[in-house]
Amino acid sequence: MTTVVAANNYIHEGDDAMKQKLTTGMTAPNFTFDTISKRPLDFYKTASGKKSVIFFLRYMGCPICQLKIGELLRDHEEFRAAGLQVFVALQSTPASVKEGLAGFQVPFTVICDPEEKIFALYGVAPGNLFGYLAPPVIMKAMKASRSGFKHGKKEGKEMQLPAVFIVEGDGKIGYAYYGKNIGDVPDSPTILNAARGN
């Protein structure tokens, strides 16, 4: 079960606040979440006052998401050197994530949000058909296929858009990006530069 908390007030399903896009300077909503091995965890307590980045992707079976997770595995040392803790939020169950990441040493935290409550809390909404079939998406899907990633179980919303947030140690949002299509996730250098204030 997922509990969402914003500014120390519970946000209930259906509240307009859940649909609000977050911007730089706002307080990042706190929430509890499950991982493949622990439940529930509190985001603020897990972050422990350290700068963090949350990548909101679609679900474990999405090849484009698998490609992004592979890039984060590849670049994790750079994120660590920049003082960034990495969180990846997926609309997947812990069982799906465990199966999808079997055999990998994952040095970051995967947030399992099959009920999509944390996505809603951060204003990360689904897109439309154009955001699903846009030319950059097709190119990224082809790259994922060439890299050996295959489509798995569908979960969550198929047209879900991604987003990325950097949360400062004081809980304020230092960077917010909402993707324009399902593959529109800033690359590692962009996030690292934003974290360093470049």
Wavefront OBJ file of the C-alpha trace (Angstrom):
o trace
v 0.000 0.000 0.000
v 1.224 3.500 -0.851
v 0.606 6.527 1.346
v 1.199 9.991 -0.037
v 1.982 13.004 2.114
v 2.468 16.604 0.982
v 3.574 19.451 3.221
v 2.710 17.233 6.202
v -0.919 16.981 5.034
v -2.418 13.814 3.593
v -3.468 14.165 -0.023
v -6.542 12.122 -0.813
v -7.304 10.585 -4.183
v -9.278 13.015 -6.313
v -7.836 16.179 -4.769
v -6.830 18.814 -7.319
v -3.451 19.103 -5.566
v -2.522 15.695 -6.915
v -2.649 17.041 -10.480
v -0.534 20.134 -9.858
v 2.828 20.246 -11.581
v 5.705 20.922 -9.234
v 8.244 23.639 -9.910
v 11.647 24.675 -8.644
v 11.540 26.037 -5.106
v 8.460 24.111 -4.031
v 8.670 21.577 -1.218
v 8.859 18.043 -2.584
v 5.895 16.014 -1.321
v 6.843 13.252 1.059
v 5.468 9.744 0.567
v 5.839 6.174 1.696
v 6.666 3.467 -0.799
v 7.550 -0.174 -1.328
v 10.684 -1.619 -2.896
v 11.336 -5.207 -3.936
v 12.622 -6.005 -0.456
v 11.255 -3.424 1.994
v 7.871 -1.913 2.756
v 6.923 0.674 3.598
v 9.723 3.231 3.424
v 9.480 6.984 3.972
v 11.066 9.066 1.201
v 12.417 11.831 3.451
v 13.832 9.344 5.940
v 15.395 7.283 3.155
v 16.946 10.391 1.582
v 18.356 11.314 5.026
v 18.699 14.988 4.165
v 20.898 14.301 1.133
v 20.364 15.606 -2.378
v 18.325 13.116 -4.415
v 17.037 12.676 -7.946
v 13.774 10.893 -8.706
v 13.245 9.502 -12.206
v 9.585 8.771 -12.940
v 9.473 6.164 -15.708
v 6.645 3.908 -16.932
v 6.969 0.253 -15.908
v 9.532 -2.538 -15.786
v 8.411 -4.219 -19.009
v 8.845 -1.043 -21.095
v 11.972 -1.372 -23.301
v 12.547 2.398 -23.273
v 12.451 2.328 -19.472
v 14.813 -0.649 -19.412
v 17.198 1.336 -21.621
v 17.065 4.274 -19.184
v 17.610 2.007 -16.180
v 20.633 0.546 -17.993
v 22.014 4.062 -18.471
v 21.503 4.813 -14.780
v 23.331 1.611 -13.857
v 26.162 2.643 -16.175
v 26.350 6.215 -14.837
v 25.669 5.559 -11.164
v 29.214 6.307 -10.028
v 28.973 9.753 -11.613
v 25.736 10.423 -9.754
v 27.309 9.242 -6.512
v 30.380 11.426 -7.078
v 28.059 14.406 -7.570
v 26.408 13.660 -4.216
v 23.134 12.497 -5.748
v 21.076 9.604 -4.430
v 19.097 8.023 -7.271
v 15.474 6.891 -7.014
v 13.543 5.362 -9.923
v 9.740 5.328 -9.681
v 7.897 2.725 -11.749
v 4.205 1.833 -12.108
v 5.171 -1.769 -11.392
v 4.640 -4.226 -8.571
v 7.618 -5.313 -6.451
v 7.330 -8.777 -8.017
v 7.643 -7.370 -11.562
v 10.641 -5.227 -10.619
v 12.335 -8.133 -8.855
v 11.895 -10.309 -11.931
v 13.028 -7.575 -14.327
v 16.178 -6.766 -12.373
v 17.108 -10.357 -11.516
v 20.847 -10.844 -11.828
v 21.675 -7.143 -11.547
v 23.326 -5.354 -8.640
v 21.141 -2.260 -8.445
v 22.874 0.587 -6.551
v 19.814 2.834 -6.432
v 16.314 2.655 -4.958
v 13.420 1.502 -7.134
v 10.066 2.869 -5.977
v 7.172 0.530 -6.777
v 4.003 2.547 -7.425
v 1.490 0.246 -9.155
v -1.389 2.356 -7.849
v 0.209 5.446 -9.471
v -0.398 7.543 -6.350
v 3.131 8.955 -6.179
v 2.978 9.786 -9.899
v -0.245 11.712 -9.235
v 1.226 13.399 -6.163
v 4.089 14.769 -8.262
v 1.771 15.768 -11.116
v 3.268 13.215 -13.526
v 0.337 12.583 -15.856
v -0.238 10.356 -18.882
v 0.105 11.848 -22.343
v -1.745 11.314 -25.602
v -1.227 9.294 -28.766
v 1.285 11.815 -30.152
v 3.395 11.449 -27.024
v 3.292 7.699 -27.556
v 4.089 7.641 -31.287
v 6.297 10.748 -31.636
v 9.369 10.276 -33.889
v 11.839 10.558 -30.954
v 9.948 7.732 -29.207
v 10.251 5.490 -32.255
v 13.984 6.236 -32.467
v 14.453 5.469 -28.769
v 12.411 2.269 -29.075
v 14.650 1.168 -31.946
v 17.738 1.916 -29.851
v 16.298 -0.118 -26.973
v 15.599 -3.015 -29.333
v 19.125 -2.899 -30.770
v 20.454 -2.938 -27.199
v 18.593 -6.183 -26.555
v 15.709 -4.872 -24.454
v 12.375 -6.584 -25.060
v 8.812 -5.653 -24.176
v 7.534 -7.387 -21.075
v 4.401 -7.264 -18.969
v 2.353 -4.090 -19.347
v 1.530 -2.238 -16.137
v 0.182 1.159 -15.242
v -0.795 3.594 -17.969
v 0.622 2.809 -21.406
v 0.783 6.500 -22.377
v 2.365 7.579 -19.072
v 4.830 10.435 -19.500
v 8.112 10.553 -17.567
v 9.485 13.240 -15.262
v 12.643 13.980 -13.285
v 13.044 15.924 -10.039
v 16.114 16.866 -8.049
v 15.226 17.216 -4.372
v 17.671 19.226 -2.280
v 18.706 18.218 1.210
v 16.172 20.638 2.709
v 13.327 19.041 0.753
v 13.025 21.836 -1.810
v 12.847 20.991 -5.511
v 16.008 22.172 -7.243
v 15.096 20.895 -10.706
v 11.859 19.717 -12.286
v 11.329 18.325 -15.773
v 8.140 16.877 -17.248
v 8.630 14.792 -20.390
v 6.803 15.702 -23.591
v 6.656 12.114 -24.834
v 7.138 8.683 -23.256
v 10.859 8.643 -24.051
v 11.618 12.250 -23.114
v 13.912 11.832 -20.117
v 16.942 14.146 -19.695
v 20.276 12.378 -20.102
v 22.769 11.913 -17.283
v 24.984 14.932 -18.141
v 21.907 17.219 -18.072
v 20.883 15.985 -14.636
v 24.442 16.106 -13.285
v 24.875 19.676 -14.541
v 21.596 20.686 -12.939
v 22.659 19.103 -9.661
v 25.945 21.002 -9.748
v 24.141 24.265 -10.532
v 25.670 24.585 -14.026
l 1 2 3 4 5 6 7 8 9 10 11 12 13 14 15 16 17 18 19 20 21 22 23 24 25 26 27 28 29 30 31 32 33 34 35 36 37 38 39 40 41 42 43 44 45 46 47 48 49 50 51 52 53 54 55 56 57 58 59 60 61 62 63 64 65 66 67 68 69 70 71 72 73 74 75 76 77 78 79 80 81 82 83 84 85 86 87 88 89 90 91 92 93 94 95 96 97 98 99 100 101 102 103 104 105 106 107 108 109 110 111 112 113 114 115 116 117 118 119 120 121 122 123 124 125 126 127 128 129 130 131 132 133 134 135 136 137 138 139 140 141 142 143 144 145 146 147 148 149 150 151 152 153 154 155 156 157 158 159 160 161 162 163 164 165 166 167 168 169 170 171 172 173 174 175 176 177 178 179 180 181 182 183 184 185 186 187 188 189 190 191 192 193 194 195 196 197 198
